[in-house]
Amino acid sequence: MANTATKVLTAHVPLHMAQKIDLMASRLARSRGWVVKQALEAWIDQEEERNRLTREAMADVDAGRVIDPQSVQAWADSLGITHPLPVPG
């Protein structure tokens, strides 16, 4: 059986945000707590993925797997022309 232990968290949020949460909850026929829980789960997932990607990028830098900034800048500068440069890599 899944762990169903919970903990109540309290946060002060701007009134306009609380009103939007209430509106979303009523549109979805869900509770305010359900909407907040879904938002927190999405935020936690996003932050965990950001952390994983940062660690992966730092490992690439440590291993010397980098692209020189001049190549990246030349590519970015070419994006506005008819035939842009290929993505550096």
Backbone hydrogen bonds, N-H to C=O, Kabsch-Sander energy under -0.5 kcal/mol:
donor,donor_aa,acceptor,acceptor_aa,energy
4,T,2,A,-0.5
13,V,11,A,-0.6
17,M,14,P,-0.7
18,A,14,P,-2.1
19,Q,15,L,-2.5
20,K,16,H,-1.7
21,I,17,M,-2.4
22,D,18,A,-2.4
23,L,19,Q,-2.3
24,M,20,K,-2.8
25,A,21,I,-2.7
26,S,22,D,-2.3
27,R,23,L,-2.4
28,L,24,M,-2.1
29,A,25,A,-0.6
29,A,26,S,-0.6
30,R,25,A,-2.8
35,V,31,S,-1.9
36,V,32,R,-2.4
37,K,33,G,-2.6
38,Q,34,W,-2.5
39,A,35,V,-2.2
40,L,36,V,-2.6
41,E,37,K,-2.6
42,A,38,Q,-2.3
43,W,39,A,-2.3
44,I,40,L,-2.8
45,D,41,E,-2.5
46,Q,42,A,-2.3
47,E,43,W,-2.6
48,E,44,I,-2.5
49,E,45,D,-2.3
50,R,46,Q,-2.5
51,N,47,E,-2.3
52,R,48,E,-2.3
53,L,49,E,-2.7
54,T,50,R,-2.2
55,R,51,N,-2.4
56,E,52,R,-2.3
57,A,53,L,-2.5
58,M,54,T,-2.6
59,A,55,R,-2.0
60,D,56,E,-1.9
61,V,57,A,-2.4
62,D,58,M,-2.7
63,A,59,A,-1.8
64,G,61,V,-1.5
65,R,60,D,-2.8
66,V,64,G,-1.7
71,S,68,D,-0.7
72,V,68,D,-1.5
73,Q,69,P,-2.7
74,A,70,Q,-2.5
75,W,71,S,-2.2
76,A,72,V,-2.8
77,D,73,Q,-2.8
78,S,74,A,-1.2
79,L,75,W,-0.5
79,L,76,A,-1.2
80,G,77,D,-0.6
81,I,78,S,-1.8
